[in-house]
Amino acid sequence: FLIIYFYLKFLDKGKSIYIKGLIACFILAYLTAWQSFYLAILLLAHYLVFVYKEKKDRRLIIVLVSIQILFAFLHICYIYFIKGSLSDTINSIISRFGPNERHQFTWVKFLLLEINRTKILFTNIICISTLFYIIYLIFSKKRDRFLKENVNIIFFGLAMMNIFMFREGAWEHDYQLYYFLPFLAIASAKGLLLLINYLHNKRIFRIFATCFIVLFLIESYPNFMSLHSVKFEIDLKKANKINAITKPD
């Protein structure tokens, strides 16, 4: 988030201090997670497509390309120094790039699996609001300006790249969808605001708001009641017993 913050501040002010902040955050990010490597690519693509024609400022391009190449090289050198070979890393990347044969992977199965998980992990209100936001984004006459100012497309691209580049992990683990949380949070909020602005008629707005509240209560009630169920109390007691007899590493 700090990377996105400094990126947006640079777009707004154009000061070198924000590039320095961006570099510092990227250094920390490169030492933390793989996602930082393709976040730099996404920022570069966003800048070139939506911003560069207007600003004509090459500083950010030079920084993003240089820091990406530098840390990719340092990372490769580090792995080679530690292991004496890159074969394990290459095999690991290849294995994560696509599910193995036992999954009988197809793109249709993969997409249906992720859609079903999305419906389970996120509420219908979030999904509906986000869908409205995406529809507006696609069909809006001001789409170019909207995309240029909307950094949320970077969050979406980051989550999508993580899912499709590491399909093995995404197939096995539903938590990979949580990379969509920043995008969904912003998109659903903007989708609701767009709907509110679109519904000028007060009567229609009241009906719409009532439907959303009812839908929220219907979805929340089973989860709320499960916290007070006998099964939850039994599971909690089991968890406490396991925690009591389990020694930390």
Disulfide bonds with the S-S distance in Angstrom:
none
